[in-house]
Amino acid sequence: MITIQNYINGEIVNAQSNEYLDNYNPSTGQVYSKIANSDHVDVDAAFQAAIIAQPQWENTSAEDRFRVMNKIAELIEERLDEFAKAETLDQGKPYWLAKNEMRRAAQNMRFFATAAMQFASESHATENKAINYTLRQAIGVVGCISPWNLPLYLFTWKIAPALAAGNAVIAKPSEFTPMTSYLFSKICIEAGLPNGVLNIIHGLGPKVGQAIVEHKGIKAISFTGGTVTGASIASIAAPKFKKLSLELGGKNPNIIFGDADIDKAIKTTVNTSFMNQGEICLCGSRLYIHSSIYEQVKERLIEAVKALKIGDPLDDSTRIGAIVSKQHFEKVLGYIELAKQEGGKILLGGEAIKPDGFENGWFIQPTLIEGLDSMCRTNQEEIFGPVISISPFDYTDEIIEIANGTEYGLAATIWTENLTLAHRVAQRLQFGIVWVNCWLLRDLRTPFGGMKNSGVGREGGWEAMRFFTEPKNVCIAL
């Protein structure tokens, strides 16, 4: 039985409570490891280490910061299979997908390691009167709280820019998926990351996460997770004048116009809807198809989804793995029942499934639902599972209004061969990200985040580096 411990001041240590939580393998429903059950005492110990380490780390040359962070990236790549298998057992996702995510985790570290050497100050000459220059200085000690759906991928997405900018970090991975961040702490030691620069505290959100948000010495919080939790964090952090970056929920529309490349749209829409069991904030859970092609696309989509193999996450032919936890498994099934009550017709799926050899795991069939009103709860609330609704539409203005008609505004996908239409619709959609004839095609230099209740602030590229620094203007009279 593996014991997942904290990483504080460069050492792997037990929680001071010496208590542990059960950690489940979603594909079997069985406990396979134990997690440190930490609290505010551990968070404060991490802070004491971080506040000492941070000034030296900030004053370390950008090139030396690059070397350490790049070494971490190399170690992830060297142990890709080990990390991917750990992610699969911990989260339930297919192994092939976990390998892709581990590559992205390494890429996150390398991208921001390079950014450490390129991030520059600005200067402005004022008509021979003065020169202004802007310093971008590290905030100090920052908190990073990451979710369970893409565990190491999003963990590194947060800590990498924070470290590159010269901060010390106190990080909390999800208690549902702590294994790869635990392995990550070991390679940080091997890579020579100075003691106290990164501290990883395991445990429950209401204990560890809240302690990080409430800690008076932690000056910025970067959080990815649910909108309700994000609102709670904001209510605590805002009166303390902490910087906040919140990447929250989504209820993303996927819009297929009549002139779309149907083959490509269907192939990609299967991924858009069901990759990672639909447990990605960017998944399209509302599919709108122009009425001229609705029946054709619907039938072909049903056949494509039927072909997806559900089962053993370690089998390379598996496309749908297990739901992350029993709690979430029951939540998703509850939404399917709600959709039926709201008048939805189940076109495919709609039930739990027990694959051979994994009868106690938490598996749900990919589910397509037709006939729901755009304002019903199923179409308004984030389900975060392998469940999508499909509906026809006739007019561009109509579908833009429907697409924008939720409290969320994270991502949208448009399928059309009409360049003018694509630009016009993208401009009017109230989403932080709009993909045209593609999905999840990411350039790490671009701003990432949502509008409305999908979040506050942006991550990625210079946006992330700016968030993790404080600008200071210096004006020198000539």
C-alpha positions as CSV (number, residue, x, y, z in Angstrom):
1,M,0.0,0.0,0.0
2,I,1.6,3.2,-1.2
3,T,1.6,6.2,1.3
4,I,1.4,9.6,-0.4
5,Q,3.2,12.2,1.7
6,N,3.8,15.9,1.7
7,Y,6.7,17.7,0.2
8,I,7.9,20.5,2.5
9,N,11.2,22.3,2.6
10,G,12.8,19.8,0.1
11,E,11.8,16.7,2.1
12,I,9.1,14.0,1.8
13,V,7.3,14.1,5.2
14,N,4.1,12.8,6.9
15,A,1.3,15.1,7.7
16,Q,1.7,16.3,11.3
17,S,-1.6,14.7,12.2
18,N,-0.2,11.3,11.1
19,E,-3.7,10.6,9.7
20,Y,-4.4,9.4,6.2
21,L,-7.2,9.3,3.7
22,D,-8.2,6.4,1.4
23,N,-7.2,6.8,-2.3
24,Y,-9.3,4.8,-4.8
25,N,-8.6,3.2,-8.1
26,P,-11.7,4.3,-10.1
27,S,-11.6,1.4,-12.5
28,T,-11.8,-1.2,-9.6
29,G,-13.5,0.9,-6.9
30,Q,-10.8,-0.3,-4.5
31,V,-8.5,1.5,-2.1
32,Y,-4.9,1.2,-3.4
33,S,-3.0,3.9,-1.5
34,K,-3.2,6.3,1.4
35,I,-3.0,10.1,1.3
36,A,-1.6,12.4,4.0
37,N,-4.6,14.1,5.7
38,S,-3.0,17.5,6.2
39,D,-4.4,20.7,7.7
40,H,-3.5,24.3,8.4
41,V,-0.5,23.2,10.6
42,D,1.2,21.6,7.5
43,V,0.3,24.6,5.4
44,D,1.9,26.9,7.9
45,A,5.0,24.7,8.0
46,A,5.2,24.9,4.2
47,F,4.8,28.7,4.4
48,Q,7.7,29.0,6.8
49,A,9.9,27.1,4.5
50,A,8.7,29.1,1.4
51,I,9.1,32.5,2.9
52,I,12.8,31.8,3.7
53,A,13.5,30.2,0.3
54,Q,11.7,32.7,-1.9
55,P,14.1,35.7,-1.9
56,Q,17.1,33.5,-2.8
57,W,15.0,31.9,-5.6
58,E,13.9,35.2,-7.0
59,N,17.5,36.4,-7.0
60,T,18.7,33.2,-8.8
61,S,19.5,34.0,-12.4
62,A,16.9,33.3,-14.9
63,E,19.2,30.9,-16.7
64,D,19.7,28.9,-13.5
65,R,16.0,28.8,-12.9
66,F,15.7,27.5,-16.5
67,R,18.2,24.7,-15.8
68,V,16.3,23.4,-12.8
69,M,12.9,23.6,-14.4
70,N,14.1,22.1,-17.6
71,K,15.7,19.2,-15.7
72,I,12.3,18.5,-14.1
73,A,10.8,18.4,-17.6
74,E,13.5,16.0,-18.7
75,L,12.8,13.7,-15.8
76,I,9.1,13.6,-16.5
77,E,9.9,12.6,-20.1
78,E,12.4,9.9,-18.9
79,R,9.7,8.4,-16.7
80,L,6.8,9.0,-18.9
81,D,5.4,5.5,-18.7
82,E,5.7,5.4,-14.9
83,F,3.9,8.8,-14.6
84,A,1.2,7.8,-17.1
85,K,0.4,4.5,-15.4
86,A,0.2,6.3,-12.1
87,E,-2.2,8.8,-13.6
88,T,-4.3,6.1,-15.2
89,L,-4.7,4.1,-11.9
90,D,-5.4,7.3,-9.9
91,Q,-7.8,9.1,-12.2
92,G,-9.4,6.3,-14.4
93,K,-8.4,7.8,-17.8
94,P,-7.1,5.6,-20.6
95,Y,-3.4,5.0,-20.5
96,W,-2.7,6.4,-24.0
97,L,-4.4,9.7,-23.0
98,A,-2.4,9.8,-19.7
99,K,0.8,9.5,-21.8
100,N,-0.2,12.5,-23.9
101,E,-0.9,14.5,-20.7
102,M,2.4,13.6,-19.2
103,R,4.1,15.0,-22.4
104,R,2.1,18.2,-21.9
105,A,3.2,18.4,-18.2
106,A,6.8,18.3,-19.3
107,Q,6.0,20.8,-22.0
108,N,4.5,23.2,-19.4
109,M,7.7,23.1,-17.3
110,R,9.9,23.6,-20.3
111,F,7.8,26.4,-21.8
112,F,7.8,28.5,-18.7
113,A,11.4,27.6,-17.9
114,T,12.2,29.3,-21.2
115,A,9.9,32.2,-20.3
116,A,12.0,32.8,-17.2
117,M,14.8,33.9,-19.6
118,Q,12.6,36.0,-21.9
119,F,10.3,37.9,-19.5
120,A,11.3,41.5,-19.8
121,S,10.6,44.9,-18.3
122,E,9.0,47.7,-20.3
123,S,10.2,51.3,-20.6
124,H,8.6,54.5,-21.9
125,A,10.4,57.7,-22.8
126,T,8.3,60.9,-22.0
127,E,9.3,63.7,-24.5
128,N,12.7,64.3,-23.0
129,K,11.2,64.8,-19.6
130,A,11.5,61.4,-18.0
131,I,12.1,57.7,-18.6
132,N,9.6,55.3,-17.0
133,Y,10.4,51.7,-16.6
134,T,8.3,48.9,-15.2
135,L,9.8,46.3,-13.0
136,R,8.0,42.9,-12.8
137,Q,8.9,41.5,-9.5
138,A,7.8,38.2,-7.9
139,I,4.9,38.4,-5.5
140,G,6.5,36.2,-2.9
141,V,4.7,33.1,-1.7
142,V,1.7,32.0,-3.8
143,G,-0.9,29.3,-3.6
144,C,-1.8,26.9,-6.5
145,I,-4.8,24.6,-6.2
146,S,-5.3,22.2,-9.1
147,P,-8.2,19.8,-10.0
148,W,-8.6,16.1,-10.5
149,N,-9.5,15.8,-14.2
150,L,-6.0,16.5,-15.7
151,P,-3.9,16.1,-12.5
152,L,-0.3,16.7,-13.5
153,Y,-1.1,18.5,-16.7
154,L,-2.9,21.3,-14.8
155,F,-0.7,21.1,-11.7
156,T,2.4,22.0,-13.8
157,W,0.3,24.6,-15.8
158,K,0.0,26.5,-12.5
159,I,3.3,26.0,-10.7
160,A,5.6,26.4,-13.7
161,P,4.9,30.2,-14.4
162,A,4.9,30.8,-10.6
163,L,8.3,29.3,-10.3
164,A,9.6,30.9,-13.5
165,A,8.6,34.3,-12.2
166,G,10.7,33.8,-9.0
167,N,7.9,32.9,-6.5
168,A,7.9,30.2,-3.9
169,V,4.8,28.0,-4.2
170,I,2.5,26.1,-1.8
171,A,0.5,23.7,-4.0
172,K,-2.4,21.5,-3.3
173,P,-3.4,18.7,-5.8
174,S,-6.8,17.2,-5.6
175,E,-7.4,14.6,-2.9
176,F,-9.0,12.4,-5.6
177,T,-5.8,12.3,-7.8
178,P,-2.7,13.0,-5.8
179,M,-0.3,10.3,-7.1
180,T,1.5,12.1,-9.9
181,S,2.1,15.2,-7.9
182,Y,3.6,13.0,-5.2
183,L,5.9,11.4,-7.9
184,F,6.6,15.0,-9.1
185,S,7.9,16.0,-5.7
186,K,10.5,13.2,-5.9
187,I,11.8,14.4,-9.2
188,C,12.0,18.0,-7.9
189,I,14.4,16.7,-5.3
190,E,16.4,14.9,-7.9
191,A,16.5,17.9,-10.2
192,G,18.0,20.1,-7.5
193,L,15.1,22.5,-6.9
194,P,16.1,24.5,-3.8
195,N,14.5,23.5,-0.6
196,G,11.2,25.4,0.2
197,V,10.7,26.8,-3.3
198,L,7.9,24.3,-4.0
199,N,5.9,22.7,-1.3
200,I,3.1,20.2,-2.0
201,I,0.4,19.6,0.6
202,H,-2.1,16.8,0.3
203,G,-5.5,16.5,1.9
204,L,-9.1,17.7,1.7
205,G,-10.1,21.0,0.1
206,P,-12.0,22.4,3.1
207,K,-8.9,21.8,5.3
208,V,-5.8,22.3,3.1
209,G,-7.3,24.4,0.3
210,Q,-9.0,26.7,2.7
211,A,-5.9,27.1,4.8
212,I,-4.0,28.1,1.8
213,V,-6.6,30.7,0.7
214,E,-6.9,32.1,4.3
215,H,-3.2,32.3,5.0
216,K,-2.3,35.9,5.5
217,G,1.2,35.4,4.1
218,I,0.1,33.9,0.8
219,K,-0.5,36.8,-1.6
220,A,-2.0,35.2,-4.7
221,I,-4.2,32.2,-5.4
222,S,-4.4,30.4,-8.7
223,F,-7.3,27.9,-8.7
224,T,-8.9,25.6,-11.2
225,G,-12.1,23.8,-10.3
226,G,-15.8,24.2,-9.9
227,T,-17.6,27.6,-10.0
228,V,-19.2,27.1,-6.5
229,T,-15.7,26.5,-4.9
230,G,-14.3,29.4,-6.9
231,A,-17.0,31.7,-5.5
232,S,-16.1,30.6,-2.0
233,I,-12.4,31.2,-2.6
234,A,-13.1,34.7,-4.0
235,S,-15.2,35.5,-0.9
236,I,-12.3,34.7,1.4
237,A,-9.5,36.1,-0.7
238,A,-11.0,39.3,-2.0
239,P,-11.3,41.0,1.5
240,K,-7.6,40.1,2.1
241,F,-6.7,41.8,-1.3
242,K,-5.0,38.7,-2.7
243,K,-4.5,38.4,-6.4
244,L,-6.9,35.8,-7.9
245,S,-6.8,33.7,-11.0
246,L,-9.9,31.4,-11.2
247,E,-10.4,28.9,-14.0
248,L,-13.9,27.5,-13.3
249,G,-16.7,25.6,-15.0
250,G,-18.0,25.4,-18.5
251,K,-21.2,24.5,-20.4
252,N,-19.6,24.6,-23.8
253,P,-21.5,24.7,-27.1
254,N,-20.4,22.8,-30.2
255,I,-22.0,24.4,-33.3
256,I,-22.1,22.6,-36.6
257,F,-23.3,24.7,-39.5
258,G,-24.9,23.3,-42.7
259,D,-21.7,23.8,-44.8
260,A,-19.4,22.1,-42.3
261,D,-16.9,19.3,-43.2
262,I,-19.2,16.6,-41.7
263,D,-16.6,13.9,-41.6
264,K,-14.1,16.0,-39.7
265,A,-16.8,17.5,-37.5
266,I,-18.1,14.1,-36.4
267,K,-14.7,12.7,-35.7
268,T,-13.7,15.7,-33.6
269,T,-17.0,16.0,-31.9
270,V,-16.6,12.5,-30.5
271,N,-13.4,13.7,-28.8
272,T,-15.0,17.1,-27.9
273,S,-17.8,15.3,-26.1
274,F,-16.2,12.2,-24.5
275,M,-12.4,12.5,-24.2
276,N,-11.4,11.8,-20.6
277,Q,-15.0,10.6,-19.9
278,G,-16.2,14.2,-20.6
279,E,-14.2,15.3,-17.5
280,I,-12.5,18.2,-19.2
281,C,-13.7,21.8,-18.6
282,L,-13.3,22.4,-22.3
283,C,-15.5,19.5,-23.4
284,G,-18.5,20.4,-25.6
285,S,-21.6,19.2,-23.7
286,R,-24.2,21.1,-25.9
287,L,-24.2,20.0,-29.5
288,Y,-26.2,22.2,-32.0
289,I,-26.5,21.0,-35.5
290,H,-28.1,22.9,-38.4
291,S,-31.5,21.4,-39.3
292,S,-30.4,20.8,-42.9
293,I,-27.9,18.2,-41.8
294,Y,-29.3,17.3,-38.3
295,E,-30.6,13.8,-39.0
296,Q,-27.5,12.8,-41.0
297,V,-25.1,14.0,-38.4
298,K,-27.1,12.5,-35.5
299,E,-27.2,9.0,-37.0
300,R,-23.5,9.1,-37.9
301,L,-22.6,10.4,-34.5
302,I,-24.5,7.7,-32.8
303,E,-22.7,5.0,-34.8
304,A,-19.3,6.6,-34.0
305,V,-20.0,6.8,-30.3
306,K,-21.2,3.2,-30.3
307,A,-17.8,2.1,-31.5
308,L,-16.0,3.6,-28.5
309,K,-14.6,0.8,-26.3
310,I,-15.3,1.2,-22.6
311,G,-13.2,-0.7,-20.0
312,D,-9.7,-1.4,-18.8
313,P,-7.9,2.0,-18.8
314,L,-4.5,0.2,-19.3
315,D,-5.7,-1.3,-22.6
316,D,-4.5,0.8,-25.5
317,S,-7.8,0.2,-27.4
318,T,-9.9,1.6,-24.6
319,R,-11.4,5.0,-25.4
320,I,-13.7,5.5,-22.3
321,G,-12.2,4.9,-18.9
322,A,-13.7,5.2,-15.4
323,I,-15.3,8.1,-13.7
324,V,-12.9,9.6,-11.1
325,S,-14.9,8.8,-7.9
326,K,-18.0,7.2,-6.7
327,Q,-19.4,10.6,-5.6
328,H,-19.0,12.0,-9.1
329,F,-20.2,8.7,-10.7
330,E,-23.5,9.1,-8.8
331,K,-23.7,12.8,-9.7
332,V,-23.4,12.1,-13.4
333,L,-26.0,9.3,-13.2
334,G,-28.3,11.8,-11.3
335,Y,-28.1,14.3,-14.2
336,I,-29.1,11.6,-16.7
337,E,-32.2,10.8,-14.6
338,L,-32.9,14.6,-14.5
339,A,-32.7,14.8,-18.2
340,K,-35.3,12.1,-18.6
341,Q,-37.6,14.0,-16.2
342,E,-37.1,17.2,-18.2
343,G,-38.3,15.4,-21.3
344,G,-35.1,14.3,-22.9
345,K,-34.9,11.2,-25.1
346,I,-31.9,9.0,-24.5
347,L,-30.5,8.2,-28.0
348,L,-27.5,6.3,-26.7
349,G,-26.1,5.1,-23.4
350,G,-27.6,6.6,-20.2
351,E,-26.6,3.8,-17.9
352,A,-23.7,2.6,-15.7
353,I,-21.7,-0.3,-17.2
354,K,-19.7,-3.1,-15.7
355,P,-16.9,-4.1,-18.0
356,D,-15.5,-7.6,-17.7
357,G,-12.9,-7.7,-14.9
358,F,-13.9,-4.2,-13.7
359,E,-17.4,-4.9,-12.3
360,N,-16.8,-2.8,-9.2
361,G,-15.4,0.2,-11.1
362,W,-17.3,3.5,-11.9
363,F,-18.0,3.3,-15.6
364,I,-20.8,5.2,-17.5
365,Q,-21.8,4.7,-21.1
366,P,-21.3,7.7,-23.4
367,T,-24.7,9.3,-23.4
368,L,-26.5,11.3,-26.1
369,I,-29.8,13.1,-25.2
370,E,-32.2,14.7,-27.6
371,G,-35.3,16.9,-27.1
372,L,-34.3,19.1,-24.3
373,D,-35.2,22.8,-23.9
374,S,-32.2,25.1,-24.0
375,M,-33.1,26.6,-20.6
376,C,-33.6,23.3,-18.7
377,R,-31.1,22.3,-15.9
378,T,-29.4,19.7,-18.0
379,N,-28.5,22.3,-20.6
380,Q,-27.6,25.0,-18.0
381,E,-25.6,23.2,-15.4
382,E,-22.1,21.6,-15.7
383,I,-22.4,17.8,-15.6
384,F,-18.7,17.1,-16.2
385,G,-19.2,13.6,-17.5
386,P,-19.8,11.6,-20.7
387,V,-23.2,13.2,-21.3
388,I,-24.2,15.6,-24.1
389,S,-27.4,17.0,-25.4
390,I,-28.0,17.5,-29.1
391,S,-30.5,19.9,-30.8
392,P,-31.2,21.3,-34.2
393,F,-31.1,25.0,-35.1
394,D,-32.1,27.0,-38.2
395,Y,-30.7,30.6,-37.9
396,T,-27.4,32.1,-37.0
397,D,-28.8,34.7,-34.6
398,E,-30.9,32.0,-32.9
399,I,-27.9,29.7,-32.2
400,I,-25.7,32.6,-31.0
401,E,-28.4,33.5,-28.5
402,I,-28.8,29.9,-27.3
403,A,-25.1,29.3,-27.1
404,N,-24.6,32.5,-25.0
405,G,-27.6,31.6,-22.9
406,T,-25.9,30.1,-19.9
407,E,-24.0,31.6,-16.9
408,Y,-20.8,30.0,-18.3
409,G,-18.4,31.3,-21.0
410,L,-15.3,29.1,-21.2
411,A,-15.0,27.6,-24.7
412,A,-17.0,27.2,-27.9
413,T,-16.4,25.3,-31.1
414,I,-17.7,26.3,-34.6
415,W,-17.8,24.1,-37.7
416,T,-18.2,25.9,-41.0
417,E,-16.3,26.3,-44.3
418,N,-17.6,29.9,-44.5
419,L,-14.7,32.1,-43.4
420,T,-16.9,35.2,-43.0
421,L,-19.5,33.3,-40.9
422,A,-16.7,31.9,-38.7
423,H,-15.4,35.4,-37.9
424,R,-18.8,36.9,-37.3
425,V,-19.9,34.1,-35.0
426,A,-16.6,34.0,-33.1
427,Q,-16.9,37.7,-32.4
428,R,-20.4,37.4,-31.0
429,L,-19.9,34.3,-28.8
430,Q,-19.3,35.2,-25.2
431,F,-16.5,32.7,-24.5
432,G,-12.9,33.1,-23.6
433,I,-11.9,30.5,-26.3
434,V,-13.4,29.9,-29.7
435,W,-12.2,27.0,-31.8
436,V,-13.0,27.0,-35.5
437,N,-12.9,23.6,-37.3
438,C,-10.9,22.1,-34.5
439,W,-10.9,21.5,-30.7
440,L,-8.2,21.6,-28.0
441,L,-5.6,22.9,-30.4
442,R,-3.5,24.8,-28.0
443,D,-0.7,27.3,-28.3
444,L,0.8,27.8,-24.9
445,R,1.5,31.5,-25.7
446,T,-2.2,32.3,-26.0
447,P,-4.4,33.5,-23.1
448,F,-6.5,30.8,-21.6
449,G,-9.6,31.4,-19.5
450,G,-13.3,32.1,-19.5
451,M,-15.9,34.9,-19.3
452,K,-18.9,35.2,-16.9
453,N,-19.0,32.5,-14.3
454,S,-16.3,30.5,-16.0
455,G,-13.6,32.4,-14.3
456,V,-11.5,35.5,-13.5
457,G,-8.2,36.3,-15.2
458,R,-6.2,34.4,-17.8
459,E,-3.5,31.8,-17.8
460,G,-0.9,30.9,-20.4
461,G,2.1,32.8,-22.0
462,W,2.8,36.3,-20.7
463,E,-0.7,36.4,-19.0
464,A,0.5,33.8,-16.5
465,M,3.9,35.5,-16.0
466,R,2.2,38.8,-15.4
467,F,-0.3,37.3,-12.9
468,F,2.6,35.9,-10.8
469,T,4.4,39.2,-10.6
470,E,3.7,42.7,-9.3
471,P,4.4,45.6,-11.7
472,K,6.3,48.5,-10.2
473,N,6.7,51.7,-12.2
474,V,9.9,53.7,-11.7
475,C,10.0,57.3,-13.1
476,I,13.3,59.1,-13.6
477,A,13.3,62.7,-14.5
478,L,15.8,63.7,-17.1
